[in-house]
């Protein structure tokens, strides 16, 4: 029997619903249960693929080629369960699906409304997860009280009614702000947030209360009284030095124990958290330190490169090393000497991006790495820039460029116009086509044609003692 846990958030955004969901999933998994996590996003975009990283952080690409919310990266990193395209849905995608059905006559002439047509589509998305895991954790994006969230809240209310309380639990993440002038944590925002949630017919069973300091027992009792829940279900969600401490912190606070109790699971399997203890120990007591420069276009927001950041941290954990990340805007190198910014770094990573802005700076960084024998990792656009640098400075192609920037005198990189997706479907892309969902994404094995120009280019790289590693 699949049980469902719905995670909502209140007061303010960025409270850590995604991390909370991932950590709870990890705790349930540590008890031997199969878990699956998914995200309902209220924004009108069909997917985050065309959204600016400055607004929404990174786009997390799944193995089956979907552009999804960055929280799916948290889910996958904490549980090891590969995220799928149908683990993330948006208002835009829901409405698109409903309107396509209406145009085909699937509703037999009915008047299309938010209730029941939109809510039914949301429930169908959730119901599809039934029997795929012991626990399905469903995170609802945004904040309770947002207009955009209303159809999702109504849908999960209906869903919980349909499957029954023995299979559905509501967990609400809220904030207890500390007011220095008063010298105390304030519970009123949490009370109002729960009241708002209850006005939509949802009574939270567990509260995750974010705070930057311990929550007094009296405050927890006060919250429990005003929100009509058990004291033990008011779980402190305190700030920690690393996100990988969160599962340990929530376990210590009793979150997984209360979930087991709610669902009436008495024969609770043993819990082994040694892997998380080992990870935290390596983070807090590293044996060495390295500094990696990340040269990108969206460095003002660290979440723009969330998966890359975490991958570097994971590499450090595996090697018992602390990894210091130094974010540098690519445009800096178009006017400054790279040495003034890159001296002392142990490696340079240039991530993906779109458009010509900052390209010359990335090329300058690639040149500095090559000339100073610093390990360089070019991902997607970053690898393109390394190829252009080598073409210009090693192969004598002074005007070497990429067709991604438009018509080029000496194009050494040509953007694909036709390819196969993960599911085998062929895709053609023209200059006037939509931007969203048009890239070749997912776990597709790369293949290089043994063309004469490619052999000549790699031979030149080899003669210049440059090793090129081509990655998807």
Secondary structure as UniProt FT lines:
FT   STRAND          3..9
FT   HELIX           17..30
FT   TURN            31..32
FT   STRAND          35..41
FT   HELIX           48..50
FT   HELIX           53..56
FT   STRAND          60..61
FT   TURN            63..64
FT   STRAND          67..68
FT   HELIX           71..79
FT   HELIX           85..87
FT   STRAND          88..90
FT   HELIX           91..104
FT   TURN            105..109
FT   HELIX           114..118
FT   HELIX           119..127
FT   TURN            128..131
FT   STRAND          135..140
FT   TURN            144..145
FT   HELIX           147..149
FT   HELIX           150..163
FT   HELIX           165..167
FT   STRAND          168..175
FT   STRAND          178..179
FT   TURN            180..183
FT   STRAND          184..185
FT   HELIX           188..198
FT   TURN            199..201
FT   STRAND          206..211
FT   HELIX           217..227
FT   HELIX           231..233
FT   STRAND          234..238
FT   HELIX           243..245
FT   HELIX           246..253
FT   HELIX           255..262
FT   TURN            263..264
FT   HELIX           274..284
FT   STRAND          288..296
FT   TURN            299..300
FT   HELIX           302..305
FT   HELIX           306..318
FT   TURN            319..320
FT   STRAND          321..329
FT   HELIX           330..334
FT   HELIX           339..342
FT   TURN            343..344
FT   STRAND          347..350
FT   TURN            357..358
FT   HELIX           359..371
FT   TURN            372..373
FT   STRAND          375..378
FT   HELIX           381..393
FT   TURN            398..399
FT   STRAND          400..402
FT   HELIX           403..405
FT   STRAND          410..413
FT   STRAND          418..420
FT   TURN            422..423
FT   STRAND          426..428
FT   TURN            431..432
FT   TURN            436..437
FT   HELIX           452..463
FT   TURN            464..465
//
